[in-house]
Amino acid sequence: MRSAYRDTTSADSTVLPYILLAAGIIRAAVVLLLRTYRTPLLWEVGPLAANLYHRLGYAEQLPGQQPWPAIFMPPGYAFWVAAFYKVFGMGPTAYIAIQVCQIGLGLVVVLLVYKLAVILVGHDCAAAAAAMTALYPPLVYLPVEFHAINLYLPLEMACIYFLAEFATARKGTTSVFLAAVCMGGLLLFRAEALALVVIFAALLLVLRGKSALIPALWFLLISFAILAPWTIRNYVFFRSLIPVCQSSGTNLWIGNNPLATGDDRYQAADDVRSALSKDTKGDVAREFGLTQIPLEIRESFRQIPFDKDSLIRKDRVLQTVAVRFIESQPKQFLRVALKKSFYFFFVDFHHEMGRRPVYWIPASLLSLLALAGLVLGWRDLDKSFLLVIVPILFSVLLGAVVFVIPRYRIVNDPLLILCAALLAPAIKRTRDGDALVDPLVRRLS
């Protein structure tokens, strides 16, 4: 790896305003066309945000019970929605305002992809990467969804951008501070980002050597300091060290059991998730219609008293069962893990969004373009491009261990676009008379 594409001169950004304008118009048109603000689907976030709005705290309102502190989901998006309820009330105006802000955050992602491309892969790639991000259908559709990915995607991209500034010696420790602030915010929206904090700190040491030791420590400290109040809240309520939320055991079991399909769209997964918030001391199949919960789990759940800590205990039961399955069935684990990797990069026809042509066709095409870009351009890249590659590999590994759904892939799409944009210099060389196939043959030989 070397730095043939990197250029420290100012970029010709005259095309960028037009790309941002096109991105905004397309996203606004999709929001106006689908009008999901009329009947918003907020999933589990809706009741949590409503309870925050009604000053009941970050709590679940269970039938016949007082509100209990919630622990299953990261809190960030519920607070985000509740803030709009506070300003606009619980109605269409709040949802329209949320989607307008999410359109703006989508434009921030386009801008960050452009600026990150200038730093890591050069000006020949930057405009192409920004244009692809502006027009890529899954990212265009994103503001329509009332989902945390609208916030944690720009937060992660901003974190990577500021780390890239420091890693390439363009900026000093101020960039590390800004990256840590973004990472701290990201932790409130994406629990698995806890691992990324350590991974990014290690990458700083790899990219800058011993001189990055103090900045890396500051990155760790500031990131976890932002999360600390929420972790303290969890400890006060549950007397257990839970940094963000308690759902890892559930996610692990959904991806690793005899019925696992590779995603989370099957009946047993739905039934187990439903049982987490129910009193399972009786016959859950008869009382709640949860017929697909395996007998071993059903019997374990019966031993758990129904209180504010029951979800935590059930999640830990699921983790124990899933680990035991992986240890006893390593071949099945590997077979399903390969299926999950295929779902990640290409298509999952079991998932209602994953099987839509508007999603899987561009996703599959982007995967192939990203691979081609890496094959053609890897030798000419600076090692700071690891800031792009490593988060992608982390998500692939995470999906192989738990399960894969489209949003696990979408959060990496801007990074895959940066890989695909490496084709731009190769295409430019062909216009100048060099054969595109020659460098590809050299890479594969």
VENVEN-V670276 format. One record per residue. PHI is phi in whole degrees, -180 to 180 (NA if undefined). PSI is psi in whole degrees, 0 to 359 (999 if undefined). D_FIRST is the distance of its C-alpha to the first C-alpha in Angstrom with 1 decimal. Layout:
# VENVEN-V670276
PHI;PSI;D_FIRST  PHI;PSI;D_FIRST
This chain:
# VENVEN-V670276
NA;137;0.0  -143;192;3.8  -120;46;7.1  -65;329;9.0  -86;336;10.9  -70;143;11.9  -147;127;15.4  -91;1;17.9  -77;164;20.9  -69;142;23.2  -82;148;22.7  -80;97;25.4  -102;21;26.6  -63;334;30.0  -83;341;29.2  -60;315;28.4  -58;324;32.1  -70;323;33.0  -65;315;30.3  -65;320;31.6  -63;314;35.1  -63;318;34.5  -61;316;32.9  -66;317;35.9  -64;316;38.5  -65;315;37.1  -66;319;36.9  -65;321;40.4  -63;319;41.8  -66;318;40.6  -61;315;42.1  -69;327;45.4  -71;316;45.5  -86;331;45.1  52;45;47.0  -71;349;46.0  -67;343;47.3  -74;318;50.8  -131;72;50.2  -68;142;47.1  -110;106;45.7  -107;2;44.4  53;223;44.6  -69;340;45.0  -68;327;44.0  -55;304;47.3  -62;324;49.8  -65;316;47.6  -65;321;47.4  -64;319;51.1  -66;321;52.0  -62;317;50.1  -63;322;51.9  -88;12;55.2  64;34;54.4  -96;0;54.3  83;181;50.9  -78;87;47.8  -142;155;50.1  -97;136;51.0  -103;98;54.5  -92;148;55.7  -57;129;59.1  74;11;62.0  -127;156;59.8  -70;154;59.0  -57;134;55.5  -109;146;53.1  -57;131;49.8  -84;148;47.0  -143;353;44.0  -78;331;42.4  -122;151;40.1  -58;145;37.9  -85;345;40.2  -55;310;38.2  -71;328;39.2  -62;318;42.8  -67;324;43.1  -60;310;41.4  -65;318;44.0  -62;326;46.8  -63;322;46.1  -71;324;46.8  -59;320;49.9  -63;322;51.1  -84;317;50.8  -112;354;51.8  83;168;53.6  -87;86;52.9  -163;185;53.1  -57;328;51.4  -62;320;50.8  -63;318;48.5  -71;324;46.5  -63;316;46.2  -62;320;45.0  -60;314;42.4  -69;326;41.1  -62;316;41.1  -64;323;39.0  -70;329;36.6  -62;316;36.3  -61;320;35.4  -67;328;32.7  -63;322;31.3  -68;326;31.0  -61;320;29.2  -63;316;26.6  -58;314;26.2  -63;317;25.9  -66;322;23.4  -61;317;21.1  -61;309;21.5  -67;324;20.9  -68;322;17.8  -64;320;16.4  -59;319;17.2  -72;315;15.2  -95;326;12.1  -129;356;11.9  99;169;14.5  -71;332;18.2  -62;332;18.0  -95;337;17.1  -63;310;19.3  -64;320;22.7  -63;317;21.8  -64;316;20.6  -63;318;23.7  -64;319;26.0  -63;319;24.8  -66;322;25.4  -66;327;28.7  -107;352;29.9  -66;118;28.5  -53;313;31.8  -60;326;31.2  -76;328;30.1  -64;322;33.0  -76;340;35.4  -55;316;34.2  -61;342;36.6  -68;326;39.5  -79;137;38.9  -91;82;40.3  -144;151;37.5  -63;339;35.4  -60;334;32.2  -62;337;33.1  -102;318;32.6  -76;341;30.0  -67;307;27.5  -65;328;27.6  -65;316;27.7  -67;318;24.5  -65;322;22.7  -66;319;24.2  -60;313;23.1  -64;320;19.4  -62;313;19.8  -67;324;21.4  -65;324;18.9  -66;322;16.1  -58;316;18.4  -72;318;18.7  -64;329;15.1  -95;11;14.1  63;25;17.3  -81;325;19.2  -132;164;22.0  -92;210;23.6  -69;345;25.2  -58;322;27.1  -65;323;24.2  -65;319;24.0  -60;314;27.7  -64;321;27.5  -62;319;24.8  -67;322;27.2  -63;316;30.1  -63;318;28.4  -66;319;27.5  -60;318;31.1  -65;320;32.4  -59;323;30.1  -61;333;31.6  -80;352;35.0  -116;338;33.9  -142;103;31.6  -64;325;32.5  -69;350;29.4  -66;348;27.4  -53;320;28.7  -69;326;25.9  -65;330;23.3  -58;311;24.8  -69;319;23.9  -63;314;20.4  -67;322;19.5  -61;318;21.1  -65;322;19.0  -64;324;15.8  -59;320;17.0  -68;322;17.4  -65;320;13.9  -84;329;12.5  -118;356;15.3  73;205;16.8  -62;334;20.6  -66;342;21.2  -95;5;20.6  -61;309;23.2  -66;313;26.2  -58;322;24.5  -64;320;23.3  -66;319;26.9  -64;322;28.3  -60;314;26.2  -63;313;27.7  -63;312;31.1  -68;318;31.4  -59;311;30.1  -74;333;32.7  -66;323;35.3  -66;324;35.4  -77;336;35.8  -52;315;38.4  -57;323;41.5  -71;321;41.0  -63;320;40.4  -64;317;43.6  -56;314;45.4  -63;320;44.5  -68;321;45.6  -62;318;48.9  -80;324;49.7  -117;356;48.5  52;40;48.6  -149;145;45.2  -80;100;41.7  -125;101;40.0  -57;313;37.2  -124;297;37.1  -154;172;39.1  -119;91;40.4  -148;4;39.2  -64;321;36.6  -65;319;39.2  -62;313;40.3  -64;321;36.9  -65;318;36.1  -67;319;39.5  -57;324;39.1  -91;353;36.1  -143;84;37.5  -160;167;41.1  -58;338;43.0  -98;358;43.3  -60;139;39.7  -110;349;38.3  109;335;34.7  -120;197;35.6  -115;20;38.5  -102;68;40.9  -148;159;43.5  -63;318;47.0  -60;320;46.6  -63;317;43.7  -63;318;45.9  -67;318;48.8  -64;317;47.1  -62;321;45.7  -64;324;49.2  -69;340;50.7  -61;325;48.6  -105;19;50.8  -121;158;54.1  -77;107;56.8  -103;21;56.2  -72;339;59.1  -97;205;61.0  -89;101;60.3  -68;331;57.3  -66;318;57.7  -79;319;61.3  -79;324;60.9  -122;357;57.7  75;20;57.1  -90;77;53.9  -84;345;54.6  -98;5;51.1  -74;125;50.4  -56;147;50.3  -58;319;53.3  -58;316;51.5  -72;320;49.9  -59;316;53.2  -67;322;55.1  -66;319;52.7  -64;328;52.8  -64;336;56.6  -85;357;56.5  -100;120;54.7  -66;149;57.1  -88;102;56.4  -151;190;55.4  -65;340;52.5  -95;359;50.7  -66;323;51.2  -63;319;47.9  -62;316;46.0  -65;320;47.9  -66;320;47.5  -62;322;43.7  -72;328;43.6  -62;314;45.8  -62;322;43.4  -63;316;40.5  -62;316;42.6  -65;319;43.5  -67;317;39.9  -63;319;38.6  -63;322;41.5  -65;315;40.7  -61;318;37.1  -67;326;38.3  -89;340;41.0  -130;62;39.3  -64;327;35.7  -68;318;35.6  -66;322;36.8  -59;314;34.3  -67;321;31.4  -63;314;33.0  -70;326;33.4  -62;321;29.9  -66;321;28.6  -63;319;31.1  -62;320;29.8  -64;322;26.2  -64;316;27.7  -58;321;29.7  -62;312;26.6  -90;339;24.7  -129;269;27.7  -148;144;31.4  -127;104;34.1  -76;353;37.5  -80;334;39.3  -90;134;38.1  -62;326;40.2  -86;321;37.2  -62;332;34.7  -90;358;37.0  -72;130;37.5  -56;327;36.1  -66;342;35.1  -98;304;32.7  -76;331;31.5  -67;307;31.1  -66;327;28.7  -65;316;27.0  -65;317;26.5  -62;318;25.5  -63;320;22.8  -60;316;21.4  -68;320;21.2  -66;321;19.7  -63;317;17.0  -63;316;16.2  -63;319;16.3  -63;319;14.0  -68;319;11.3  -63;318;12.0  -77;328;12.0  -113;356;9.2  -58;317;6.5  -64;335;4.6  -96;5;5.5  -93;150;5.0  -77;154;5.5  -67;347;6.1  -64;345;9.6  -67;349;9.3  -59;334;10.5  -63;340;13.7  -92;315;14.1  -69;316;13.1  -64;316;15.1  -61;326;18.4  -64;312;18.4  -62;323;18.2  -61;316;20.8  -67;322;23.1  -62;314;22.8  -64;317;23.7  -60;315;26.5  -64;323;27.9  -66;330;28.0  -83;320;29.9  -103;260;32.3  -152;171;32.7  -121;130;31.0  -133;163;32.6  -53;323;31.3  -67;335;30.7  -65;328;28.2  -82;318;26.1  -60;324;27.1  -64;342;25.7  -99;354;22.2  -59;318;22.9  -61;327;21.5  -72;320;18.1  -66;326;18.3  -63;321;19.4  -61;322;16.2  -66;315;14.3  -64;327;17.0  -67;346;16.9  -63;345;13.6  -70;338;16.3  -58;312;17.9  -63;324;15.9  -66;319;16.4  -66;323;20.0  -64;322;20.4  -64;324;19.3  -67;324;22.0  -66;331;24.5  -86;2;23.8  111;354;24.6  -86;143;21.4  -77;132;21.7  -67;330;19.7  -73;335;20.2  -61;309;18.6  -64;327;14.9  -65;318;15.8  -63;320;17.7  -65;322;14.9  -68;323;12.7  -85;345;15.8  -85;999;17.1
